[in-house]
């Protein structure tokens, strides 16, 4: 899984298809406990995933919505969990003779745009599938786990989202897209709604979501956002066993004011201040109130910049958390 992040999905035609193929391969290897369901673009449209499909609209490569499910080989199921990972396979666009970070029509150029590391934008999904592979080997009893990734590319074309467009997520909430480069949260919105519809009790999502979290916590620590003290305690205790570094961040509800829109239920980005908190508050809008939910912003620790290698961050903590819930 570290190599999958490091080298990215460099398939010539269908990067999201390559991620789906890797997930299907994991399910096939451990078919006694894992199953795979890959939703096509048309199936996603039938489920009204307008937020996710809005991001995918510009790419010639079709999106692949990936759903693996773990069920123990025997015994009753006591707990249902979901792991949701951001799966943007690569954000790039060629303009004349140089690369810029696409981000859709909100183009960034120059130093700090990090085009060479955009392969890590599927680091959350790699962690989720790494956990699926480990759990397929361990086969813990008493727990059902759903692994969900809304995979696609964020590109530029005549069919792509434009700043000011309004998309509708699968829970009916409308989003004014004021920044097409804040695309990860748009894909996660429909993935979280889908996860809730699987009847799970707890959801953990992982995403290389914001540069703001890296500014706040540096390159080695992931930010944790959740309204649930109990779930925070579970995940942080799991991280103590795994040795991975997390820090719980505030989920300041008053910041939601900056996310309000005059023409939709919300915008997809607020001001520059508190960017990681605003992103987490956005995701919260797509989680059922009855479901415990925790968001991990892993933009910092997903990659070791000095060695230029992926770290595999999150896998060990996720596995430990699932095992604790299987007891």
Beta strands, then each sheet from edge to edge (+ up, - down):
strand 1: 34-39
strand 2: 64-70
strand 3: 79-88
strand 4: 93-95
strand 5: 98-100
strand 6: 143-152
strand 7: 166-168
strand 8: 174-176
strand 9: 202-207
strand 10: 222-225
strand 11: 246-248
strand 12: 266-267
strand 13: 292-297
strand 14: 303-304
strand 15: 309-310
sheet 1: 1+ 2- 6+ 3+ 9+ 13+ 10- 11-
sheet 2: 4+ 5-
sheet 3: 7+ 8- 12-
sheet 4: 14+ 15-
end
